[in-house]
C-alpha cells in the first residue's frame, strides 16, 4: 500500500479510537494525552535503544461524570496497527488491547503506573525480555513497592478483562478489547494464584476500582 494511503487509514483508525470510542465510553479526556518518554525506557527499563514510535503511546485522564464516580486512566496506542500493511477489520488491531486503571481520586501514581505498564507491554511485544510473552488477563505483576509510593498495602496488580467496558471495540484497522489493572495485596495475589483471579475479583467490594487505602479482603475472610 502506498505510503500516503497507509498514513491516511492509520491516522483515521487512531482518531476513531480517541474521538469516537473513548469519548463515548469515558467522556471528557482532559487537557490531552500524557505520552511515554524516552527516560521511561532508558531509565526505568534500562533500554539502550528505543523505537521513536513508542513515544506516540500515552495515557488519557478522564474525570468522574454521570456514567461513573471514578477517575479513569486509559492507554492509547497499544491498538495501533503499526505493522499492518493494510486495514484488517476482522483481525486484532496492533496488540489487540488498551489498558485501563480506575481510582477514587485524581492520582499521579495511577498515571505513572499505567504509563509503566504500557511501556512494559511494548517491550514484551518486541522481545526485549527473552522468554516472556505479553501480559494477559488474569496475570499478576509484582510492584515491589506500595502502589501509591507511600503506605498502601497494595503492592501487586492484577490484569482483568475490563468489567464495565468488556465489549469488543471495532476500529477501521481491526478490533481490540479493554483490559483493566487492579491493585491487590500480597495475600490477595497468593489467593489469586491458588484460586484464580476471577475468584479474587468477585471478592473485591469496589470491583475493578483501585483504592490504595483499602485493606486486604483476604484478611477479612
C-alpha positions as CSV (number, residue, x, y, z in Angstrom):
1,X,0.0,0.0,0.0
2,X,1.4,3.4,-0.9
3,X,2.7,5.4,1.9
4,X,0.2,8.3,1.8
5,X,-2.8,5.9,1.7
6,X,-1.3,3.9,4.6
7,X,-0.9,7.1,6.6
8,X,-4.5,8.1,5.9
9,X,-6.1,4.8,7.1
10,X,-3.7,4.5,10.1
11,X,-4.5,8.0,11.3
12,X,-8.2,7.5,10.7
13,X,-8.2,4.5,12.9
14,X,-6.3,6.4,15.6
15,X,-8.7,9.3,15.5
16,X,-11.7,6.9,15.5
17,X,-10.5,5.3,18.8
18,X,-9.9,8.6,20.6
19,X,-12.6,10.8,19.2
20,X,-15.4,8.3,18.9
21,X,-14.9,5.2,21.1
22,X,-13.1,7.0,24.0
23,X,-15.4,10.0,24.2
24,X,-18.5,7.8,24.0
25,X,-17.3,5.5,26.8
26,X,-15.3,7.8,29.0
27,X,-16.5,11.4,28.3
28,X,-14.0,14.2,29.0
29,X,-10.4,13.2,28.2
30,X,-8.9,16.1,30.0
31,X,-6.4,18.5,28.6
32,X,-4.6,16.0,26.4
33,X,-2.5,12.8,26.3
34,X,0.3,12.1,28.7
35,X,2.8,10.5,26.3
36,X,5.5,8.0,27.2
37,X,9.0,9.5,27.1
38,X,12.5,8.2,26.4
39,X,13.5,8.3,30.1
40,X,10.9,5.8,30.9
41,X,12.6,3.3,28.6
42,X,16.2,4.2,29.1
43,X,15.9,4.8,32.8
44,X,13.3,2.6,34.4
45,X,13.7,-0.2,31.9
46,X,17.4,0.3,31.1
47,X,16.9,0.1,27.4
48,X,19.9,1.2,25.2
49,X,17.7,1.8,22.2
50,X,14.1,2.8,21.6
51,X,11.8,3.0,18.7
52,X,10.5,6.6,18.1
53,X,7.0,5.2,17.6
54,X,6.9,4.2,21.3
55,X,6.8,7.9,22.2
56,X,3.5,8.2,20.4
57,X,1.8,6.0,23.0
58,X,0.3,7.7,26.1
59,X,-2.4,7.9,28.8
60,X,-5.6,9.9,29.0
61,X,-7.0,11.0,32.3
62,X,-10.8,11.1,32.5
63,X,-12.6,12.8,35.4
64,X,-15.8,11.4,37.0
65,X,-19.0,12.0,35.1
66,X,-22.7,11.0,35.0
67,X,-21.6,7.5,34.0
68,X,-19.1,6.7,36.7
69,X,-17.8,8.1,40.0
70,X,-14.1,7.2,39.4
71,X,-11.1,8.9,37.9
72,X,-10.2,6.7,34.9
73,X,-6.8,6.4,33.2
74,X,-6.8,4.8,29.8
75,X,-3.9,4.0,27.4
76,X,-3.8,5.0,23.7
77,X,-1.5,3.3,21.3
78,X,-1.4,-0.4,22.0
79,X,-4.1,-1.0,19.4
80,X,-2.3,1.0,16.7
81,X,-1.7,-1.3,13.7
82,X,1.9,-0.2,13.2
83,X,2.9,-3.5,11.5
84,X,-0.1,-3.9,9.2
85,X,0.3,-3.0,5.6
86,X,-3.5,-2.5,5.1
87,X,-6.6,-2.4,7.3
88,X,-7.7,-5.8,8.6
89,X,-11.1,-5.1,10.3
90,X,-11.6,-8.8,11.1
91,X,-8.3,-9.1,12.9
92,X,-6.8,-7.6,16.1
93,X,-5.5,-4.1,15.6
94,X,-2.0,-3.8,16.9
95,X,-1.7,-5.7,20.2
96,X,-5.5,-6.0,20.4
97,X,-5.8,-4.3,23.7
98,X,-5.8,-1.0,25.6
99,X,-5.2,-0.7,29.3
100,X,-7.4,1.0,32.0
101,X,-6.9,1.8,35.7
102,X,-9.6,3.4,37.8
103,X,-9.2,5.0,41.2
104,X,-11.4,7.1,43.6
105,X,-9.5,10.4,43.2
106,X,-7.2,12.1,40.8
107,X,-3.8,10.3,41.2
108,X,-0.4,10.9,39.8
109,X,0.6,7.4,40.9
110,X,-2.1,5.9,38.7
111,X,-1.0,7.8,35.6
112,X,2.7,6.9,36.2
113,X,1.8,3.2,36.8
114,X,-0.3,2.9,33.7
115,X,2.5,4.5,31.6
116,X,4.9,1.9,33.1
117,X,2.6,-1.0,32.2
118,X,2.2,0.3,28.7
119,X,6.0,0.5,28.3
120,X,6.4,-2.9,29.7
121,X,3.9,-4.4,27.3
122,X,5.6,-2.7,24.4
123,X,9.0,-4.2,25.4
124,X,7.5,-7.6,25.9
125,X,6.0,-7.4,22.4
126,X,9.3,-6.5,20.7
127,X,11.1,-9.3,22.6
128,X,13.3,-7.2,24.9
129,X,12.6,-9.7,27.8
130,X,13.6,-13.0,26.4
131,X,11.2,-15.9,27.0
132,X,8.4,-13.7,28.3
133,X,5.1,-13.2,26.5
134,X,2.6,-10.3,26.6
135,X,0.8,-9.5,29.8
136,X,-2.6,-11.2,29.6
137,X,-5.8,-11.0,31.5
138,X,-5.5,-12.7,35.0
139,X,-1.8,-12.2,35.1
140,X,-0.4,-10.8,38.3
141,X,2.6,-8.4,38.3
142,X,4.6,-7.6,41.5
143,X,5.3,-3.9,42.0
144,X,7.8,-4.4,44.8
145,X,6.6,-1.2,46.5
146,X,3.3,0.4,47.6
147,X,1.2,1.2,44.6
148,X,0.9,4.8,45.7
149,X,4.6,5.1,46.5
150,X,3.8,5.7,50.2
151,X,1.9,3.5,52.7
152,X,-0.6,1.4,50.6
153,X,-0.8,-2.3,51.3
154,X,-1.4,-2.8,47.6
155,X,1.9,-3.9,46.1
156,X,0.8,-6.1,43.1
157,X,-1.5,-5.5,40.2
158,X,-3.9,-8.0,38.6
159,X,-4.9,-7.5,34.9
160,X,-8.6,-8.4,34.2
161,X,-10.9,-8.1,31.2
162,X,-12.4,-4.6,31.9
163,X,-15.7,-5.4,33.7
164,X,-17.6,-2.3,32.6
165,X,-16.0,-2.0,29.2
166,X,-15.8,-5.6,28.1
167,X,-17.4,-5.4,24.6
168,X,-15.1,-5.8,21.6
169,X,-14.2,-2.4,20.2
170,X,-14.0,-2.0,16.4
171,X,-11.6,0.2,14.5
172,X,-11.2,0.6,10.8
173,X,-7.8,-1.2,11.3
174,X,-9.2,-4.1,13.3
175,X,-10.6,-4.7,16.8
176,X,-9.4,-4.6,20.4
177,X,-10.5,-5.1,24.0
178,X,-10.0,-3.0,27.1
179,X,-8.1,-4.7,29.9
180,X,-8.0,-3.3,33.4
181,X,-5.3,-3.2,36.1
182,X,-6.4,-3.6,39.8
183,X,-4.1,-3.0,42.7
184,X,-4.0,-6.0,45.1
185,X,-2.1,-7.1,48.2
186,X,0.4,-9.8,48.7
187,X,-2.1,-12.2,50.2
188,X,-4.6,-11.4,47.5
189,X,-2.0,-12.2,44.9
190,X,-1.4,-15.6,46.7
191,X,-5.2,-16.2,46.7
192,X,-5.5,-15.5,43.0
193,X,-2.5,-17.8,42.3
194,X,-4.3,-20.7,44.1
195,X,-7.9,-20.0,43.2
196,X,-7.9,-17.8,40.1
197,X,-8.0,-14.1,39.5
198,X,-11.8,-14.3,38.7
199,X,-12.4,-15.6,42.2
200,X,-10.5,-12.7,43.7
201,X,-12.3,-10.1,41.6
202,X,-15.6,-11.4,42.9
203,X,-14.4,-10.7,46.5
204,X,-13.3,-7.2,45.8
205,X,-16.0,-4.9,47.2
206,X,-15.1,-2.0,44.9
207,X,-14.8,-4.3,41.9
208,X,-12.1,-3.0,39.5
209,X,-11.6,0.3,41.3
210,X,-8.2,0.6,43.0
211,X,-8.3,2.3,46.3
212,X,-4.8,2.5,47.7
213,X,-6.1,2.9,51.3
214,X,-8.1,-0.3,51.4
215,X,-7.3,-3.4,53.5
216,X,-6.9,-6.9,52.2
217,X,-10.2,-8.7,51.5
218,X,-8.4,-12.0,52.3
219,X,-7.6,-10.8,55.9
220,X,-11.3,-10.2,56.4
221,X,-12.4,-13.7,55.3
